[in-house]
């Protein structure tokens, strides 16, 4: 049994019941759209986000139809943003498969993303899930702000550690935070509990993103992500930011010059990666990741022990130990 399957055990039945319900929420009256959404569903990943919704609901009550709708809202919104992201990034692949824009071109991909976002609104209104909609909508806002903030700062490469954490909190952690908040809200938990669960998700999401940053510096990379790709894309990640802050003026100038002007030069990119490794940037980032993971787990201490709680703790450990 894999780690994810083990983590999923307390909500295994609910996750199985969720799949046909989610397909129903995605259904349309247009054959082309149904063909594309079928393609999306067949290539779903580990389903960490719906799993988070169900686990965070089960800690605080009995999973209900509202929980299933909440998981669907999160997954619809997440899928929409991925489809749009692939268009913006001009990506031809997603998890090793062709992206929607690669197969059906940009115009159709954008419209599919718009359709999925409209379903988030329609499902919320039809079932009067306004509290869940508010949580999900706030993460869409944060994700957009985070992406634009990163683009703005990347032009000048003036991302310090504070700005970096602001970007990943908005871009990555806000969605995971909304999963946890939606789960708690769907079983009518108190506002205080919902806020705690959202904070748990935010801390977990930040640890998740730091782990992704670290994959870029693995020499034998198992993540499916080529080493040095973040530098190639001029992304200022935590290991690089630490190296820049703790290097000589000449080394810092060299690294910035490579990221700005020579990020397609493999040899120079590898030199920067070696400088990051020797600076202690990896160890620093790993320690930060552990801090965020431990802070997330500590928030769960106030809740009674349960299988769902144990799975969330295992999931937090999985986030920092995964190899892809």
Buried (B, 14 or more C-beta within 10 A) or exposed (E): EEBBEEBBBBBEEBBEBBEEBBBEBBEEEEEEBBEBBEBBBEEEEBBBBBBBBBBBBBBBBEBEEBBBBBBBBBBBBBBBBBBBBBBEEEBEEBEEBBBBBBEBEBEBBBBBBEBBBEBBBEBBEEBEBEBBBBBBBBBBEBBBBBBEBBEEBBEEBEBEBEBBBBBBBBBBBBBBBBBBBBBBBBBEBEEEBBEBBBBBBBBBBBBBBBBBBBBBBEEEBEBEBEBBBBBBEBBBBBBBBBBBEEBEEEBBEBBBEBBEEBBEEEEBBBBBBEBBBEBBBBEBBBEBBEBBBEBBBEBBEEBEEBEBBBBBBBBBBBBBEBEE
